[in-house]
Amino acid sequence: MNQKFLRPSEAAAEIDVSKKTILRMIQDEELKAIRVRGGYRIYRNAFELWIRQHEVKKIGRRLRAAHGSELSVLPNRTGSSAVQADNFRDISQQSSSVEVK
């Protein structure tokens, strides 16, 4: 078997999250991994697939994650934009788009 693996700490460093977050993702079966003695090894190709599935795409002034959650671009007090997630609405189910001014 010529499969490359990542340690949870290496995967966490690649996407700038904690090792604990990666371990939760493994336990929640979001990431495929194997158990080696007392630790986990994550399939690199499964990790890269997870990253591609969670890319954010811009649609006008709305953002949509590849896995379906919707993000709104909102101005903050300093005049720059902030992003707010709406995990309960799917952009494809909306009949009209709402623009943030």
Backbone hydrogen bonds in HBPLUS format (Angstrom, degrees):
<---DONOR---> <-ACCEPTOR-->    atom                        ^
c    i                          cat <-CA-CA->   ^        H-A-AA   ^      H-
h    n   atom  resd res      DA  || num        DHA   H-A  angle D-A-AA Bond
n    s   type  num  typ     dist DA aas  dist angle  dist       angle   num
A0044-ARG N   A0004-LYS O   3.12 MM  40  5.80 175.3  2.12 144.6 143.4     1
A0006-LEU N   A0042-ILE O   2.81 MM  36  5.02 148.2  1.91 139.0 149.8     2
A0042-ILE N   A0006-LEU O   2.78 MM  36  5.02 169.8  1.79 154.2 155.0     3
A0010-GLU N   A0007-ARG O   2.98 MM   3  5.18 123.8  2.30 104.0 118.6     4
A0011-ALA N   A0007-ARG O   3.03 MM   4  6.38 160.8  2.07 160.7 166.2     5
A0012-ALA N   A0008-PRO O   2.92 MM   4  6.06 159.6  1.96 148.6 154.5     6
A0013-ALA N   A0009-SER O   3.07 MM   4  6.20 153.3  2.14 138.3 144.8     7
A0014-GLU N   A0010-GLU O   3.11 MM   4  6.35 147.6  2.22 142.9 151.2     8
A0015-ILE N   A0011-ALA O   3.36 MM   4  6.72 144.9  2.50 147.9 155.1     9
A0016-ASP N   A0012-ALA O   2.86 MM   4  5.68 104.3  2.44 140.8 158.8    10
A0017-VAL N   A0012-ALA O   3.02 MM   5  4.97 161.0  2.06 136.1 141.6    11
A0021-THR N   A0018-SER O   3.14 MM   3  5.24 125.6  2.45  96.4 109.1    12
A0022-ILE N   A0018-SER O   3.34 MM   4  6.79 156.4  2.40 146.0 151.0    13
A0023-LEU N   A0019-LYS O   2.94 MM   4  6.28 159.5  1.99 153.0 158.9    14
A0024-ARG N   A0020-LYS O   2.96 MM   4  6.21 151.4  2.04 145.2 152.7    15
A0025-MET N   A0021-THR O   2.96 MM   4  6.25 151.3  2.05 145.9 154.2    16
A0026-ILE N   A0022-ILE O   2.97 MM   4  6.30 146.6  2.09 147.8 156.9    17
A0027-GLN N   A0023-LEU O   2.97 MM   4  6.24 162.6  2.00 148.0 152.5    18
A0028-ASP N   A0024-ARG O   2.79 MM   4  5.97 147.8  1.90 148.0 157.1    19
A0030-GLU N   A0025-MET O   2.76 MM   5  5.03 152.3  1.84 162.3 162.4    20
A0031-LEU N   A0025-MET O   3.36 MM   6  5.83 148.9  2.46 119.2 118.7    21
A0029-GLU N   A0026-ILE O   3.01 MM   3  4.94 156.3  2.07 104.3 110.4    22
A0043-TYR N   A0032-LYS O   3.37 MM  11  6.30 158.5  2.42 139.9 145.7    23
A0034-ILE N   A0041-ARG O   2.79 MM   7  5.34 156.9  1.85 152.6 159.2    24
A0041-ARG N   A0034-ILE O   2.87 MM   7  5.34 149.4  1.96 152.4 159.2    25
A0036-VAL N   A0039-GLY O   2.76 MM   3  5.35 159.0  1.81 146.5 153.6    26
A0039-GLY N   A0036-VAL O   2.92 MM   3  5.35 172.1  1.93 137.0 136.3    27
A0047-PHE N   A0043-TYR O   3.01 MM   4  6.28 152.3  2.09 151.3 159.5    28
A0048-GLU N   A0044-ARG O   2.90 MM   4  6.19 161.2  1.94 157.0 161.5    29
A0049-LEU N   A0045-ASN O   2.98 MM   4  6.09 148.0  2.09 138.0 146.8    30
A0050-TRP N   A0046-ALA O   2.96 MM   4  6.17 155.1  2.03 142.8 149.2    31
A0051-ILE N   A0047-PHE O   3.06 MM   4  6.38 154.3  2.13 146.4 152.9    32
A0052-ARG N   A0048-GLU O   3.07 MM   4  6.35 162.1  2.10 146.1 150.1    33
A0053-GLN N   A0049-LEU O   2.92 MM   4  6.16 153.7  1.99 152.1 159.7    34
A0054-HIS N   A0050-TRP O   3.17 MM   4  6.32 125.1  2.49 139.1 152.0    35
A0054-HIS N   A0051-ILE O   3.12 MM   3  5.26 144.0  2.25 101.7 112.3    36
A0055-GLU N   A0052-ARG O   3.44 MM   3  5.42 167.1  2.46 107.3 106.7    37
A0066-ALA N   A0055-GLU O   2.79 MM  11  5.52 144.4  1.92 156.1 167.4    38
A0057-LYS N   A0064-ARG O   2.75 MM   7  5.23 175.6  1.75 145.1 146.6    39
A0064-ARG N   A0057-LYS O   2.72 MM   7  5.23 162.5  1.74 157.8 164.1    40
A0059-ILE N   A0062-ARG O   2.61 MM   3  5.09 172.5  1.61 162.5 163.4    41
A0062-ARG N   A0059-ILE O   2.85 MM   3  5.09 157.2  1.91 132.8 133.9    42
A0063-LEU N   A0071-LEU O   2.99 MM   8  4.84 171.6  2.00 148.5 146.7    43
A0071-LEU N   A0063-LEU O   2.77 MM   8  4.84 167.1  1.79 150.6 146.0    44
A0065-ALA N   A0069-SER O   2.96 MM   4  5.45 163.5  1.99 167.0 170.2    45
A0068-GLY N   A0065-ALA O   2.95 MM   3  5.44 164.3  1.98 119.6 121.8    46
A0070-GLU N   A0086-ASP O   3.23 MM  16  5.16 157.5  2.28 142.2 136.1    47
A0086-ASP N   A0070-GLU O   2.65 MM  16  5.16 153.7  1.71 172.6 169.1    48
A0072-SER N   A0084-GLN O   2.79 MM  12  5.21 160.8  1.82 150.9 156.2    49
A0084-GLN N   A0072-SER O   2.95 MM  12  5.21 157.6  2.01 146.1 153.6    50
A0074-LEU N   A0082-ALA O   2.70 MM   8  5.05 167.5  1.71 157.5 160.1    51
A0082-ALA N   A0074-LEU O   2.51 MM   8  5.05 158.9  1.55 154.0 161.8    52
A0076-ASN N   A0080-SER O   2.83 MM   4  5.84 158.6  1.88 175.1 173.4    53
A0079-GLY N   A0076-ASN O   3.02 MM   3  5.53 163.9  2.04 118.8 123.8    54
A0093-GLN N   A0090-ASP O   2.96 MM   3  5.53 156.1  2.02 118.3 125.6    55
A0094-GLN N   A0091-ILE O   3.38 MM   3  5.53 161.2  2.41 104.2 109.6    56
